[in-house]
């Protein structure tokens, strides 16, 4: 059996992994001006960096919004497409070892995929995600570089931006701690520092995603959530999601290759289903 390559094609960023004998091999990502350039750049770099010959590739599996732009085989290799939500579920399950969970795919927006064994279905989503963070940062901080925003946020004080329960109530509210966020940005002043604004933006986006994920689980017994996508790499995840875990009595998991789970799932769609 040769290597199966999974490729998550975004509009500008492509993520690629190889799976052979049930193991993930050296995932990489490439950013370019368009999905075609990004795809072929990532594929060529992956083969070169891992010393893989075309004859060693058994199958190429494409997924992601940019996959719609690809109608031909990749370098003459057997090429097929995996439905993105199925790829999300397969990759998250493989990486987290959880099969009763909701996968929270934090991309430009955020989608929720409910996994119950082999039953994986898209149950909804929200229009808040990395695109929201980049767009608001572009307007408010003159940058759309999320890594730069995250670095700025490390030096910000979220108490200068958000209003907490303790700010509006003299006594605890049942089920809520005094430092629970009551309103994002409600405490922001016109002279707020860029660092404080950056902290506020990241907290607002991550809190919105985490709370929406919990709401999506109501009516089920699911208490575990797997976070995937580039936003899962933000250092602020280690602050925001543990607080939501305590608030909602749930668990968030960020697997090792969280940003590559969709590409991993695309490859698994072939290795598991041979389709």
MOHU-V241576 format. One record per run of one state. SS is the DSSP state (a for helix, b for strand, c for the rest). FROM is the first residue (numbers start at 1). LEN is the number of residues. If there is no record, write none. Layout:
ss,from,len
SS,FROM,LEN
SS,FROM,LEN
//
This chain:
ss,from,len
c,1,2
b,3,7
c,10,3
b,13,8
c,21,2
b,23,9
c,32,3
a,35,15
c,50,4
a,54,3
b,57,7
c,64,1
a,65,5
c,70,4
b,74,1
c,75,2
b,77,1
c,78,1
b,79,3
c,82,2
a,84,13
c,97,3
b,100,7
c,107,3
b,110,7
c,117,2
b,119,8
c,127,3
a,130,12
c,142,4
a,146,8
c,154,4
a,158,3
c,161,2
b,163,2
a,165,4
c,169,12
b,181,3
c,184,10
a,194,24
c,218,6
b,224,5
c,229,1
a,230,4
c,234,3
a,237,12
c,249,2
b,251,3
c,254,4
a,258,16
c,274,2
//
